């Protein structure tokens, strides 16, 4: 799944058919692309679990936006609906604390019976909350911040900037440790790794201070959890350890990704070692939650659906043995083989875990249950949170994306290199374009809309890349139904609202000025809305003319959600958007203009785009079918557009109409039609069959698809497709 790409930039129902002069009614050739969809909020997706001392168990439902309380008998005692998704739930002093929401994230305080008591505004997508005295600390994943809240006052707060995507926190030795999900280095730095940020004097929002940063071993990414040992002297950090320095030629021996945890010393705020959870011939993909009881430590291996456990004393014996003491162990595969137990859990998507009174509670994100592991005899039972709908094709595809059992020896899932379908922050040297040219992993956002894919456009479309990724990265093949499910999951991905936007989702004044400069400086020539790519290949202006590999043409990437796709350029050499913009604006451009353009680019998403054209399909005179933009050689007489898909990108969007027009080279209308799309559910797609009309597309013609409401008001930017020489 490691598509390598990252070169930044580069009206009514009755209309007249101009070509024949007759009135043509709107077509009814609109059919669902997919089978019946289940709304995301109808699924139960437990992302966090907390077992309280009184025997009650609380679960945060990520997609349903609920907090569910289970009684000691396992039945649902109460539940409450929360907008924006519930990310984390914890109980303290009889109160239930929930982090929830996206751009407008909050720490929500509920009573024990789940009645709303108070809300504190925090940052974008709060993922965890930890407590120190009367202060609550919230990690804000997409704001890259931590919010400190004094719970005894009216909510006095302090906000601290940390590393990239802070995702979990823990308290030890009266200090706060914040683990960041991804590296924020340039991908070609000597060391690329995620980090842990340390805060001292954490008992008061007025005195807390950011003390320093602990860098983890080179290749550490995909961090999910950080927990303190019961004695408070160490912290464990679950993570994927990427072997990004090697070409992706095999999987044996954890050649591409390994899976384990970092150990930190809380007394000295320092890195100690990294231990792998993998067997020599069986990976433990996607380490997630961590929990301790009096003697043992437990890890959720999400990709393989297991709980991995071993005694702390035996771990210490390994660390302090003569052969291991003082030696980095991040490459020692199977080091835990003799001491570790692997327990298969019954459901799919094990993630967060917690231990209380000899029972380990484990969220099963895709199954929708809480599995309960008796730590004394490893027997398993389940707590049901409600009725789970049968998975539709998108949910199936998402499940497969995180499932490492489809990979040879279970070393990795698609999500290992593309967490949440996005990026891991590393350069990878894939075989599809020769060895010796590592390139930055890219987001899967809109890849199915923007063919060709891969950095040099060698894959005609994302469907081909998905199948090639399974074969050449996971060294396995899936049945076509599973491949199609992954396609539909990736197609369903819509961008998170950028942290650069205002809370109402609109551009800031600076970003609005940057949008004008984006046009003025010609950025939009290669990155036109709505996809912010021209679907063309271009030679990078930052490279030399020595005829090397880097001087071939690269595919222009979409800038949609690019704020989440660092580092930038094909080789990840630009750490920030500002660094990338400087390469493309004219020499002498002021830093103020660069900052404004960068702010706009950082804001790009589906702002104002209620709908989006997903893909265009065509067929040439020889009967060869294609998608997206045909090459000039394919746009010969006889090529015609046969259909296109449209996705609803906004909840409660108005019923839409698609006006399709082709223009001649001099701008005259060649032919046009309008198709009613009807009412569409959020994040579903329909296929519009236009094969009955000869919408020809050659080098002399331009195709436009306008998406409007019944009165002709635009619901999206116009989709434009032309054919020209690269």
N, C-alpha and C positions, 0 to 999 in steps of 0.2 A: 504493500500500500504506500510505499514511500515515493510518491510522485515528486520529483525534484524540480522545484521551480522557485525562483525568487529574484527576478529582475524587477526592481520597483520602477514603474512608469513605462517605462517604455510608454356616425355620430347619431345616427338615427337608425331605425330598423330598415329603412328603404333608401337605397342609394342607386345612383345611375352608373351603369357599366359603360365607362367611357369608350372602351375599345369597340363595343358593338352598338352603343347608343340605345340600349334597352334597359328598362327598369328591372332590377333583380332584387328579390326579397332576401332577407337575412337567412343564412343557412342554418339548418338544424343538425349539421354533421358534427356535433360536439358530444363526445362520449368520455366517461371517466377513464383516465389512464390506468387507474388502479382499482383494486377491489375495495370493498367498503372499508372506510377508515375508522379507527377508534380515536376519539379526541384524547390528547395527552393527559388532560386532567381527569379522565375516567380511569386511568391506570392507577394502581397503588404502587409507588416506587420508594420504598423506605431507604433513606440515605443516612439516617442517624438513629441510634437507639440509646435509651437511658433507662437502666433498671434502678428504681429507687429503693431506699431502705425498707419502706413499708410494703414491699411486694408488688407494687404497681410498675408497669413497664410503659414507657412512652416512646413513640416512633414519629419521626418527621418524614412526611410524604413529599418527596421532591416535586413530582409532576402534578399530583393531586392538590398540592398546597394545603395539606391537612396536618394537624397533630392528632394522633390517635393514642388514647390511654387505655391500656389493658389491665383488668383486675387480676388479683392473685389466681383466680380460677381460669384465666386466659380469655375471658370474654371482653368485648369492647365496653368499657365503663363510660367513656365520653370521647367526643372528638369535636374539633373546631376547624372551620375552613379559614384559610389565610390566603390572601392574594399574593401572587408572585412566587409561589413555591416555598416550601419549608426546607431549609438546608441542614440545620443542626438543632438538636433539642437537648437541654440539660436541666436538671432540677437542683435547686439550692434554697435552703431555708423555707421549704414549702411553696416556693414559686417555680413556675416553669418558664424557662428562657428559651426563645426560639430565634434563630437568625433566619431572615427571609427576605425575598425581593431581589430585584436586579439593580438598575440604575438608582432607584429610590429605596435602597436597602434599609432595613430596620432591625433593631434588637427589640423583639416583642416580649412583654412580660405577661404571663397568664397566671391565673389562680390555679390551685391544685385541681379544680374541676374544669379547667380550661376556659375560664371566662377572661376576656381581655381586661387588663388592668392599666398597662402603660406601654408606650412605644417610644423608642429612642432612634432618631435618624442616624444612620451610620454611612458607610460607603457602598460602592457598587458590588453586589453579590457577596454579602457577608457569609462566610463559610464555617466559622468556628467561634466559640466564646469560651474564655477562661476567666477565673476569678482570683483576685488577690485582695483580701479584706473586703472593703466596700466598693472596690473598683472592678468593673467588668471590662475585659479586653476582647475586642471583636476584630477578626481578620477580614479585610475587605478585598476579595480576590482580584477584581478588575480595577479597583482604584489604586492597587499597590500600596495600601495603607493599613494601619492599625488604629482603631478608635478606642480610646480609654474613656469610660463613663463612670462617674461617681454616682452610685445608686442611692446614696443617702441624701443627695441634694436634688435640685430640680433637673439634674442631668448635666452637670458641668462636665465638659469633655476636653480631651486633647487628641490631636491626630498626628500620626507619625508616618512618614514615607519609609517604606522598606524595599525589598527586592521585588522580583517579578512574580506576581500572582501568589501572595501569602495565602496559604490554604489551611494551616492548622497551627495550634499553639499549645504550649504546656508550661506549667509553673514548677520550678525546682529551685531549692536553695534561695527562696525569696526573690527569684528572678523569673522573668518571662522570656520564653524562647518561641520564636515565630519561624515556622518552616515555609519556605517558598517553593511553589510547585515546579517552576522551570528556571533554567539559567537565564541571567540577563547579560551575559557576555556576548561579544561578537563571536560568531561560530568559528572563526579562524584564529581565535586567541590560543595561546599555548595551553591554557586550562579552561575548560568549559564545564561549569557545574552549578547546580542549585546551591542555595545557601540558607543558613539559619541566622536570624537576627536576634540579638540579645538586648534585653532591657533591664535596668537596675532601678532600685527605689520604687517598686511598682505598687506600693500600698496607698499612694496618693497621686491623683491626676496632676497635682501641681509640682510634684517632685520627680515623677517618672522620667527616665532619660534613656535614649538609645545609646547603648554602650559599645556595641561592636557587631561584627559579622564573623560567623564561622563558615568557612568554605568547606564543602564536602569534596570527596575524592573526584578526580577528573572523570567526566562522563555521567555524573549523577543527575538524574532528572526524573520527571514523573512522580515527584514526592506527593504522598497522600496523607501521612499522619506523623505526628511526633508525640511521644508519651514519655513521662518520667518513670524511672524504676521506683519500686515501693520505698526504697531508702532515700530517694531524692538525689542520689549522687551521680546518676547518669541519665542520659536521654537516648531513646532509640528513634530513628527516623526511617520510615519505609520508603523505598525508592526503586526505580529501574536504573541500572548502571549500563549505559550505552557504550558499546565498543566501536564508537564512530570512527576510530582511526583505521579500522580495517575495511577492505572492500567487502560487500555483502555477497560473498561467494559460497557460504555454507552456513549451517546453523549448529552443527555439532560443536560441543564444547563451549556453548554460550558465545559463539563467534560474533553475533550481532548484538544481542541484548542479554544481560543477566539480571537477576532479581534478588534484592536483599535489603539490608538496613545498615545505616550508619550509627555508630556509637559516639556519643559526645560526653565529655567530662563537665558536669555542672559546677564543680568546684573551681575549675580553671577556665571555663568557657572555651574549651578547645576540642578539636577533632581527635578521636582516638583510633578508630578503625572502621572498616566496612566488612560485613559478613554476608555471604551469599546463602540464600535459602534453597537454591537449586541442587538437584542431584546431578551427577555427571551426565546422565542420559535422559533426564526428565526435569524440565524447567518448572519453576514455581512462579509463573508469570503474574505480573501486576500486583505486587504487594500493596495492601491497602491498610486496613485498621490494625492497631496494636493494642494488646491488653495484658495485664499482669495479674497473677494471684500471688499467694505467699511464696511460692517456689518456682513457678514456671512463667514463661513468656509465650504469648500466642500471637500469630500473624494471620490475617486473612489474605490468602492468595486468590485474588479476585478472578484472574484469568483462567485458573484451573478449578475454581469452586471448592477450595480446600481451606481448612484451618491447620496451620503448621505450628507445632509446639515443641518445646524442649526445656529442660531444667536450667535455670540461671547458673547454678553451680557448675554444671558441665560446660556451659559456655565460658565461664571464667577459667575453668581448667584448660580449655583450648587456648584462650587468649594468653594465659600465663605459662603455657608449656615451653620447654626449652627451645623447640623448633619454631614456635610462633611468636614468642615475646619480642616486641619491638619491631615486628615485620608487618608491612601492609598486606592484608589478606583479601583484598577486593578481587583478586584473580583466582582465588582458591575455590574452585568449584567442588561441591560435595563435601566441604569441610564439616558440615553438620550431620553427615550421613549416619554416623554411629549413635547420635544422641537425639535425633529429631523424629517426631511422629507426624505423619500426614493423614488427616482425617477428611474424607470426602463429605461435603455437605449436600443436602438433598435438593436445594434450589439453585437458581442461576443468579449470578451477580452478587456474590458475597462482598461486603464492603466494610461497613462500620461494625466494630465489636466492642462489647463491654462485659466484664465479669462481676457477678454479685453472688455471694453465698454458694460458691461452687458451681454456678451455672454461667456458661458463656452465651451471651445473646448476640446474634449475628443477623444483620440486615441482608435480605436476599432481594436485591433491587428489582430484578426483572420478574421474579416469581411473585413478589408482593407479600412475602411472609417474614416473620422473625424466626429463625432457626435457633434452637436451644440445645447446646452441647453440655452434657453433664461431665465436668472435668475429671471426676473420679473414675468413671468407667467408660467414658467416651460414647455413651448412648445419646441419641438425638431425638428430639421432638420438635414440633413446630407450633408457633402461635399465629393464628390467622387474623389479619388486619381487616379483612372484608372480602367481598367477591371480586376476583380479578377477571377482567374481560379477556377473552381469547386474543392472543397477540395478532395484530394485523401485520402486513408485510413490512411496514416501517419499523415497528417494534422488533420484529424478527431480525431485520437487518442490523438494528442497533445492538441487539443481543449478540449477534455474530461478530460485530465489530470489536466487542470486548472479550470474546471467547478464544482463549489460547489453545483450547483442546483441538481446534481445527488446524493448528500449526504442528509441523514436524517436531516431535519431542516436547511440545508444549512450552517452547522457549518464549514466545511472544504472541500478543494479539495485535490486530491492526492498531488498536489504541496505544500500544507501547511506543510507537513512533508518531502517532497522530492522536494524542489524547483529546477526547471530545471532538474528534474529527479535525483537530487543528494541528499545531506544530509542537515539536519537542525541543527546538532550539539548537539542534546539532546539524553539522554537515555530514552527508552520507555519500559514499562512492558506490553507486549502483552500476550494474553491468550493461544496461541498455544503451549506453553511449560510450562504452570503452572504460578502461581503468585509468586511475590517476587524475580524476577531475571531480573531487567531492563537491557536492552542492547542498545548499540548505534545504531541509525538509519544509514542505509548504502545507498550508491549510487546504482541506478538502472543500472549503466554502465555495460554492458555485462552480466546482470543477465540471459538473455535467452540463453546465450552461456555457462553458468557455472552451470548446475544443479548438485546436488540438491541445493535448496535455503533455506533461513532462516538459522539462525546461527547454528542450529543443523541438518540441512539438512532434516527437516521433510516434506518439500514440494518437490515433485519429480521434479518439474520444475517451471519456472517462470510463465507459463500460469496458473497453479493451484494457485500460490500465488496471481496473479492479481485478480482472481475471489474471492479468500478468503479475500483479502484486502477490496474489495468492500463490501462484506457481513459482515465482522466482525470489520472493522474500520470505514467504512462509513454507515454501517447498511442499505444497499440497495443492490439490484441486478440489473445488467444491462443485456440487451439483448445480445446474443452472438456476433452479429455484432459489437456492441460497445466494448465488451471485446477484440475481435480480433483487433480492431483498436488501443486500448491501447497497446496490444502486439506489433503491428507493429511500433508504435511510439517509444516504449522502445528499440526495436531491431534496429531502425534507429539511435539511439544515438551513436555518435562517440566522442572520447575524444577530449577535447580542448588541444591544444599544451601547454605543461607545461611551466610555467614562468622560470623554471630552464634551459630550452634549449637555445641555441644560436639563434639569430634572423633568421638564415637560417633553423632552425628546427632540427639541429644536436646536439649531446651530447657535453657538454663542456669537456675539458681535465680531470677535476676532476670526472665528471660523468662516463667518459670512464674508468678511473682507478677503479671507484666504481663498474662498471659492471664486471670487472675481479675479484674483491674481492667478489662480490655477488656469483659468481661461486665457487670461492676458499673456501669460508666459508660454502658452501652447501645450501645457500638460494634457489638456483634454483631447488633443489630436490623437494621442495613443491611448488615452484613458477616458473615452467618452462615456457619459451616463447612458443607460442605467447599470451596465455591467462594469464600467470603468476599465474596459479593455477593448481594443479594436480587433481582437482575435487574429492579429497578424504576428509575423515574425520580424524581429528587428535586430540589428547589430548594436551591441552596447557601446555607448559613446565613451565609457570609462576605460575601455580596454585598448591594448596596443594594436599594431598592424603587423605583428611578427608571424601571422599565419597559424598561430597555435590554436588549440582546441577552444579556448575562451573567445575566440574571435568569430566563431560561427554565429548564426542568427539564433536568438532566443525568443520564446513565445512571451508575449506581453501578458503579465498576470493581472487578474482583477484586483482592484484596490478595495473592494468591499470587505469590511472588517479587517483591514490591513493593520489597524492598531493592535491586533491580537497576534500578529504574524512575525514579530521580530525574531531574529535579526534579518536584515534586508540585503538586497542584491543576490545574485545567483549563488554566491559563495558565503553569504552571511557576514560579509565584512563590514556592513554598516549596522551599528548597534541600535541606532534610533532612526526615526523617520526624518528628523532634521539632517542627520548624516547622509541619508539617501537623497533628500531633496537637493542638497548642495551639489550633488553630482550632475543634476539635470537642468538646473536653472542657469541662465546666462551668466557668464563671468561678470562680477561686479554687483550682482544682486545683493541688496542689503540684508543684514541678518534679521531685521524687522520683517521684511517680506518673506524670508525663508520661514520664520516662526509662524507667520499667518498662514502660509500655504500648508505647512506641516500640521497646523491645527485643523484645517479643513480636511486634509487627507486622513488625519487621525479620527475624524468624525464620520467618515463615509460608512454608510450602512444602507438600510432600506428606508431612510427618512423620506416620508411622503410617497413611498412606493407601495400602494395597497396591493398591487399585483405585479407579477414579473413573468416575462417570456422565459420559459425554461430551456426549450430546445426547438430548433427548426429542422425539419426533415425534408429531403429532396431525393430525386431519382434522375439519373442522366439518360441520354438516348439509348445507351447500351443496357439499361435496366439495372445499373449499379446504384445501390441506395447509399445515402450518406447523411450525416448530421452536421448542423452548424454551418460554418462558412466553407463552401466548396473552393478548391483551388482553381486558379485560372484555367488550367488544363482540363478541369472537369466541367467548367461552365461553358460547354460547347452548345451549339443549337440543339434543342431537344431536352435540355435540363429544365426541370420544373419543380416548384415547391409542392410537396404532397401533404404537409401538415405541420402543426407546431403544438407544443404544450404550454399551458399557462398555469402558474401557481398563485394561489391566494396567500398573500404575505401579511395580512392584517386581520385581526379579529373584527367581526361585524362589518366587514367591507361591503360597500354597495354592490348590487348585481352588476356584472361587467359585460362589456361588448368589445369585441376585437375587430378593428377596422384594418384590413390588409390592403396595401396599395403598392403597386410597382410603378416606378418612374423611369422615363427614358433618360438618356445622357444629358439632354438639354433641360431636364426638370419637368417635362410634361407628364401628366398621369397616363399610364398605359392601361391599367385595369385596377379596380378596387371592389372590395366586398366587405360587408360587416356581418359578424357572427355573434349571436347571443350566447354568452357563457352561462347565463342564469345565476342563481344564488350558489355560491361555493362555500363550503366549510373552511375554516382557517387551516392553512398549511396543507391543503389538498390540491391536486392538479387535475386538469382536464386536457384531453387531446382534441384539437380542432382539425378535422379532415377537410382539406381544401383541394383534394385531388380532382374534383369535378371542374375546377377552373384552371386555366393554363397560366399560373403565375410563373412566368419564365424568369430566370435569373442568369444573366450573362454579364460579360464585362461592361456592356452598355447600359445595364439596368440596375436600379436600386430598389430594395424591398423595405417597406416600413410597416410595423405593426403597432398601432395605437390602441391602448387599453383605456376605455372611457366608461362613464356611467351612461344612463339612458339619455341624458340631455347633452352628452358629448363632452362633459367635463373630464379632464384627464385624471386617471387613477394611477398612472405610472409614467415614467419617461418613455418616449418613443423608442422602440427597438428597431435599429437600422442594420441592414445586411447588404453589403456590397461586395463585389469581387474585383480585385485589382492585383497587380503583380506585387509580390512581397519585396 
